[in-house]
């Protein structure tokens, strides 16, 4: 894991503040915690700030959240640098989190890494059109559908280098793509359809 | 109490003791890096591993488990701990090996060398070889202020510095960013730390990651002479150790004194050292045709004698400064009396405190350690963070224990703990005294209320009335009962309480410091630099630095700074302490009492003591309590009641800050480049905060 540092000062926005919608949401989050424990809301708020800022946490957002929760700046910086799901530099519009842990690796995640490197570049590089970036992450818990990647909020599963490359291209071109298994498979059910509990009589009266 | 067996020795310890404390109580030595008595427990260095019988079959971090959580044996035998078994030895060796994996082998160029916990413990508990072939981790050094130099490769992430700044200093400046192997200690975007106690992280750092910036590469610990002394930068009287090489003071470190400073000292105390070397007066001067010229002692004395011979005794005066010892003030008072004048004053800031009110009216009666016993606090016209940083840490310590309402009347400032702001001036004080407001109810309910009165509230024309009103509050709200006296005056001049104790204030028909500075024929300034003397008077300055007093002087008599003389100081709580001589005054400079003694002979008013012991004997005869070194002679609580009886209505003006610039309060600090840099940084931070 590389050192996680804030992005260079040149690309940091000068200011950050929640949009009206997010501000309302944040205040609601605050009300969940007892008095004096508002600092507990720091992770949800940072996450919302990351969403609003386009997938990364600018330095101004760290200060904003700290002020919002009456925390010291360094305390929020500690949290933002500790959790790897907070991106500290701008990412692509479609940020690919590619699983590289053992089950996915055994099922060909290595080839998917090659695809990323060819199509996008090094980890955290953003393509020139700003559409794509990628990072290798630890297990995302979809080992049944290995290899897989999470792109923004959706899982794309049962990937092959070809299908993965196509998803990346389609996303970059702004075309619609379908999340979930990319082969003939219903969610995590066996490939080619169920192999047990196939007797229709089992389902009598269930509909 | 819980019975435990430690290395086979049975011992009774309180249940809330940690295993580490229990082992120490049994005489076993436990190595540690992250554990510190005065900080919260982190349990992350793992150096304090011991073996516990009945627990899980693995070493236990002894700092992070309580004795009461141990399980007894199957038949109710006391729990057993072992600190010398092969398992413990191996565990310690393993931890040490892990710590050293990324620790550079740069002890020869490291300032911590010779006083390094890691070095010592690696010798005692480590192995003598490395099995590690990979590259060591490299970490960029961070800027965290003018006083602390960082060498982050050496950091072992004990987090003592983070816990200190957050818990004790109360300014969450430092933090650990990143995680795991990439964890790094830094301030937010490498800004300077904002605490007046930041120098203490250097002492806390068990390795050479945080070292003293002004002292960098200056000396090795084993070549220094060590003298235990007393600090004079504020009226707290912190216990310090002055390290010297030859004649030069190299650094100042804290000593532990639970009653005063625990083991912390302020940055001014620690880093004023370079001010002792610059701007020093090392030979007598007299002003000839408007220019100061170096002369011999005899010439200087002769000139003074000629001037005094023609002066009206009622127009001769003496003002003692903030760093003067009891001895020299006593001798100067003696000389002035012999010269037939009652014009003496040690309150150059114009304080209206009068020793005739009684000793209880000007002491910090609750004592510094007593702050921890208080259960409510009212601060009147004081910013303890600037006036007595270490004492402020004690207030914060009490606040952290909980159930400690704090009210402030005076200038609003960040004191590192929250408080109820009651108002800016005497009006709010009067309101509180009449029992109005929520805080009056809080204060009324308190068992042992503490009322801190700052100098700033007493340096005004209505000072006596403000003091009286504060005393009224102390009396009416039950601050004096059952051995508790909560009426506490917080001074910030080291000499002040000693001066008041010996009565270095105007006698009958005498003029006070302000009057003297505005008119008079001959004026002695004993290190008094914080007062402007109007043109006209013939000024004799006895002092150490070419500061304001010396610029105004007609005769300069070079004296000794506080590390260069032994002297008695009385701190704000009335504790009598003696500083020791660590080095020598430069050039022809002499100890101040000796100057006054020698001058008295020239003036044909010979003082009857030829040595410091004789002088102290004279002081002891007049004021016996001033020879009880290290002790507080408690004042009579009735003094406070008498002060309350003075009464009167204070003016309306708000209380002002007692100290404008924490880093530049005395001539030594003003001569220090390090203090100047700190002052600039603090000013920048203040401007930044104001802008927001």
Contacts between the chains, C-beta under 8 A, distances in Angstrom:
chain1	res1	chain2	res2	distance
A	1	B	180	7.0
A	1	B	181	7.5
A	1	B	182	6.4
A	2	B	182	7.6
A	3	B	178	6.3
A	3	B	182	5.0
A	3	B	184	7.9
A	4	B	177	7.7
A	4	B	178	5.6
A	4	B	182	6.7
A	6	B	189	7.7
A	59	B	189	7.5
A	72	B	172	3.6
A	72	B	173	7.6
A	72	B	175	7.7
A	72	B	188	7.6
A	73	B	188	4.2
A	74	B	172	6.1
A	74	B	173	6.6
A	74	B	174	6.8
A	74	B	175	3.6
A	74	B	186	7.8
A	74	B	187	6.4
A	74	B	188	4.4
A	75	B	172	6.2
A	75	B	175	6.4
A	77	B	175	6.5
A	77	B	177	5.8
A	77	B	188	5.8
A	77	B	189	8.0
A	78	B	175	4.6
A	78	B	176	6.1
A	78	B	177	5.7
A	81	B	177	4.1
A	81	B	178	5.1
A	81	B	179	7.5
A	82	B	177	7.6
A	82	B	178	7.0
A	82	B	179	4.9
